[in-house]
C-alpha cells in the first residue's frame, strides 16, 4: 500500500481526510484508483481527455514525478505520493453565509460570547472555513494568550493573534524601545523609540483590532509573580531571549498545566515546539540543563537576521490559535527546526523523559526555584541591554581613564578588543588590537605577562569574562574597560556609532 497526501483544497472530496491509501503501482494507476474511489475528485485532477491537469503537480517523496519517468514511475510499497495543486489567495467575492444569520451561541459556548456584525465582517475569511467557522471564532474571542516578551518573537506573534481575534492578550515586558530593536521587532516604529514596549505594543494591537482586550505586565517575570500572572490565561507563548526565564516559563506552565508555545532564534536558525506536560514532553525533557554561562552567545553578541523572528513568531501564533480553537495537530512532541539560509524546515520527534525533574515519574521540583542560580547567569543579559554593571571580582578602568592613557601613548599597556570582526568593522577604539574572545585561548602567545592588558568589548560583559580567563592563565595585570565601546561613545566620543 502507498500513502497519498491530500492538500487542503481537495480534502472535502475525500471526506476531509489528510491522507488516503491505495494499492501500489505506477503513479498513473495510483491516481486513477484514487479518482475511481472518489468520483468528485476526478474533475479536479484530470481534464476531459483523462490527462492530469496542468495546475496539479504530483510528487513521489520529494521528487516531482515529471522529472523521474513521468506517470509511469513505479510507486513502491510504503512510499508517499503528494498532490500539490496551484493555490491562490481566494476569490474576493466569496459570499458570507453568516452575515445575516442569527447570532445564537453554539451549545456550551456561553451566552457572553457573541460576534457583532462588524466582527463577522472582520473575521469573514475565518468564518467560511469549516475548520474554524462561527464556533471556532467564538472560541478565539473567549480565549486568552499571554506573551512573555514584546520583542522579536512577541511582535509578529502578538500582531497575528490580535488580527485573528483572540479576545484577551496579555504581554509581560518592562523594556523600552531602542533603535536596534526596529530591525526585527515590527510591532514598534521609529516614533516609539524611548517609550515602554508595552505602551507601543498596546497601541499597535488596538489599531489592528479594536475588538480585543490588551493587558500589560510591566515587570520582570520572576518566581514570585509567574504563577499569578500565568494563572488566568489559556496559552502561554514564550518569546524570551535568556535561559533563566525560559526555564521559569516552562516550570510555571507545568505546575499550572498550561501549554507552553516555545520559540527561539539565533542568527539564521530558529526552533519551535509546544511543550505541554499533560500531553507530551516539557522543555526540560528536551534540555535538562542550560549551557554553561558564556557558551551560547546572545543575539546582542551573535546577531539575528531581522526576518527570522517573523517566521518563528508567526509559527508560535499559529500554534496558539490552533490550541484555542481546538483544530489541527499542535507541535506537541515535535521540534520544528528552521534554517533561513538554506530555507529548510526539519522536524524531530520529542519524547517525554520519565526522569524529568518536573514532569517525570519521580519529580523533584514541586515549586518554582531560583532560575538565575540554576542557570548561573542573570535573566537580564547586560550585553543585550547595552549596559554593564560593575563586577567586584574584575579589576576595571573607566573609559575616561582609558582616553587619557591612549593620549599618553599607552605606555606599558596593551589594549585588546574581544569582539567579533564584524563588530570591529562597525567601530573600534584607537590603539586596540582585535582578538575575538573565542580565539583568546589560542592566541595567548601574542600577549606579554609583563605588560598591563586592558580588555574591552561592546558593553563590558564579554571583556569581563576575558579578564577572568586571562587571570586564570597567569596574567596578573589585567583590567576590564568598564562599559566597553558603548560607554566610550557615550562619555568620550559621541561620533562613534553604537549598535
SULQUI-V398639 format. One record per residue. N is the residue number from 0. RES is the residue in one letter. SS is DSSP state (H for helix, E for strand, L for the rest). Layout:
# SULQUI-V398639
N:RES:SS + N:RES:SS
This chain:
# SULQUI-V398639
0:X:L + 1:X:E + 2:X:E + 3:X:E + 4:X:E + 5:X:L + 6:X:L + 7:X:H + 8:X:H + 9:X:H + 10:X:H + 11:X:H + 12:X:H + 13:X:H + 14:X:L + 15:X:L + 16:X:L + 17:X:L + 18:X:E + 19:X:E + 20:X:E + 21:X:E + 22:X:L + 23:X:L + 24:X:E + 25:X:E + 26:X:H + 27:X:H + 28:X:H + 29:X:H + 30:X:H + 31:X:H + 32:X:H + 33:X:H + 34:X:H + 35:X:H + 36:X:H + 37:X:L + 38:X:H + 39:X:H + 40:X:H + 41:X:H + 42:X:H + 43:X:H + 44:X:H + 45:X:E + 46:X:L + 47:X:L + 48:X:L + 49:X:L + 50:X:L + 51:X:E + 52:X:L + 53:X:L + 54:X:L + 55:X:E + 56:X:E + 57:X:E + 58:X:E + 59:X:E + 60:X:L + 61:X:L + 62:X:E + 63:X:E + 64:X:H + 65:X:H + 66:X:H + 67:X:L + 68:X:L + 69:X:H + 70:X:H + 71:X:H + 72:X:L + 73:X:E + 74:X:E + 75:X:L + 76:X:L + 77:X:L + 78:X:L + 79:X:E + 80:X:E + 81:X:E + 82:X:E + 83:X:E + 84:X:E + 85:X:L + 86:X:L + 87:X:L + 88:X:L + 89:X:L + 90:X:L + 91:X:L + 92:X:L + 93:X:L + 94:X:L + 95:X:L + 96:X:L + 97:X:L + 98:X:L + 99:X:L + 100:X:L + 101:X:L + 102:X:L + 103:X:L + 104:X:L + 105:X:L + 106:X:L + 107:X:L + 108:X:L + 109:X:L + 110:X:L + 111:X:L + 112:X:L + 113:X:L + 114:X:L + 115:X:L + 116:X:H + 117:X:H + 118:X:H + 119:X:H + 120:X:H + 121:X:H + 122:X:L + 123:X:H + 124:X:H + 125:X:H + 126:X:H + 127:X:L + 128:X:L + 129:X:L + 130:X:L + 131:X:L + 132:X:H + 133:X:H + 134:X:H + 135:X:H + 136:X:H + 137:X:H + 138:X:H + 139:X:H + 140:X:H + 141:X:H + 142:X:L + 143:X:E + 144:X:E + 145:X:E + 146:X:E + 147:X:E + 148:X:L + 149:X:L + 150:X:L + 151:X:H + 152:X:H + 153:X:H + 154:X:H + 155:X:H + 156:X:H + 157:X:H + 158:X:H + 159:X:H + 160:X:H + 161:X:H + 162:X:H + 163:X:H + 164:X:L + 165:X:L + 166:X:L + 167:X:E + 168:X:E + 169:X:E + 170:X:E + 171:X:E + 172:X:L + 173:X:L + 174:X:L + 175:X:E + 176:X:L + 177:X:L + 178:X:H + 179:X:H + 180:X:H + 181:X:H + 182:X:H + 183:X:L + 184:X:L + 185:X:L + 186:X:L + 187:X:L + 188:X:L + 189:X:H + 190:X:H + 191:X:H + 192:X:L + 193:X:L + 194:X:L + 195:X:E + 196:X:H + 197:X:H + 198:X:H + 199:X:H + 200:X:H + 201:X:H + 202:X:H + 203:X:H + 204:X:H + 205:X:H + 206:X:H + 207:X:H + 208:X:L + 209:X:L + 210:X:L + 211:X:L + 212:X:E + 213:X:E + 214:X:E + 215:X:E + 216:X:E + 217:X:L + 218:X:L + 219:X:L + 220:X:L + 221:X:L + 222:X:L + 223:X:L + 224:X:L + 225:X:H + 226:X:H + 227:X:H + 228:X:H + 229:X:H + 230:X:L + 231:X:L + 232:X:L + 233:X:L + 234:X:E + 235:X:E + 236:X:E + 237:X:E + 238:X:L + 239:X:L + 240:X:L + 241:X:L + 242:X:H + 243:X:H + 244:X:H + 245:X:H + 246:X:H + 247:X:H + 248:X:H + 249:X:H + 250:X:H + 251:X:H + 252:X:H + 253:X:H + 254:X:H + 255:X:H + 256:X:L + 257:X:L + 258:X:E + 259:X:E + 260:X:E + 261:X:E + 262:X:E + 263:X:E + 264:X:E + 265:X:E + 266:X:E + 267:X:L + 268:X:E + 269:X:E + 270:X:E + 271:X:E + 272:X:E + 273:X:E + 274:X:E + 275:X:L + 276:X:L + 277:X:L + 278:X:L + 279:X:L + 280:X:L + 281:X:L + 282:X:H + 283:X:H + 284:X:H + 285:X:H + 286:X:L + 287:X:L + 288:X:L + 289:X:L + 290:X:L + 291:X:L + 292:X:L + 293:X:L + 294:X:L + 295:X:L + 296:X:L + 297:X:L + 298:X:H + 299:X:H + 300:X:H + 301:X:H + 302:X:L + 303:X:E + 304:X:L + 305:X:L + 306:X:L + 307:X:H + 308:X:H + 309:X:H + 310:X:H + 311:X:H + 312:X:H + 313:X:H + 314:X:H + 315:X:H + 316:X:H + 317:X:H + 318:X:H + 319:X:H + 320:X:H + 321:X:H + 322:X:H + 323:X:H + 324:X:H + 325:X:L + 326:X:L + 327:X:L + 328:X:L + 329:X:L + 330:X:L + 331:X:E + 332:X:L + 333:X:E + 334:X:E + 335:X:E + 336:X:E + 337:X:E + 338:X:E + 339:X:L + 340:X:L + 341:X:L + 342:X:L + 343:X:E + 344:X:E + 345:X:E + 346:X:E + 347:X:E + 348:X:E + 349:X:L + 350:X:L + 351:X:L + 352:X:L + 353:X:L + 354:X:L + 355:X:L + 356:X:L + 357:X:L + 358:X:L + 359:X:L + 360:X:L + 361:X:L + 362:X:L + 363:X:L + 364:X:L + 365:X:L + 366:X:L + 367:X:L + 368:X:L + 369:X:L + 370:X:H + 371:X:H + 372:X:H + 373:X:H + 374:X:H + 375:X:L + 376:X:L + 377:X:L + 378:X:L + 379:X:L + 380:X:L + 381:X:H + 382:X:H + 383:X:H + 384:X:H + 385:X:L + 386:X:L + 387:X:L + 388:X:L + 389:X:L + 390:X:L + 391:X:L + 392:X:L + 393:X:L + 394:X:L + 395:X:E + 396:X:E + 397:X:L + 398:X:H + 399:X:H + 400:X:H + 401:X:H + 402:X:H + 403:X:H + 404:X:H + 405:X:H + 406:X:H + 407:X:L + 408:X:L + 409:X:L + 410:X:L + 411:X:L + 412:X:E + 413:X:E + 414:X:E + 415:X:E + 416:X:E + 417:X:L + 418:X:L + 419:X:L + 420:X:H + 421:X:H + 422:X:H + 423:X:H + 424:X:H + 425:X:H + 426:X:L + 427:X:L + 428:X:L + 429:X:L + 430:X:L + 431:X:E + 432:X:E + 433:X:E + 434:X:L + 435:X:L + 436:X:H + 437:X:H + 438:X:H + 439:X:H + 440:X:H + 441:X:H + 442:X:H + 443:X:H + 444:X:H + 445:X:H + 446:X:L + 447:X:L + 448:X:L + 449:X:L + 450:X:L + 451:X:E + 452:X:E + 453:X:E + 454:X:E + 455:X:E + 456:X:L + 457:X:L + 458:X:L + 459:X:L + 460:X:H + 461:X:H + 462:X:H + 463:X:H + 464:X:H + 465:X:H + 466:X:H + 467:X:H + 468:X:H + 469:X:H + 470:X:H + 471:X:H + 472:X:L + 473:X:L + 474:X:L + 475:X:L + 476:X:L + 477:X:E + 478:X:E + 479:X:E + 480:X:E + 481:X:L + 482:X:L + 483:X:H + 484:X:H + 485:X:H + 486:X:H + 487:X:H + 488:X:H + 489:X:H + 490:X:H + 491:X:L + 492:X:L + 493:X:L + 494:X:L + 495:X:L + 496:X:L + 497:X:L + 498:X:L
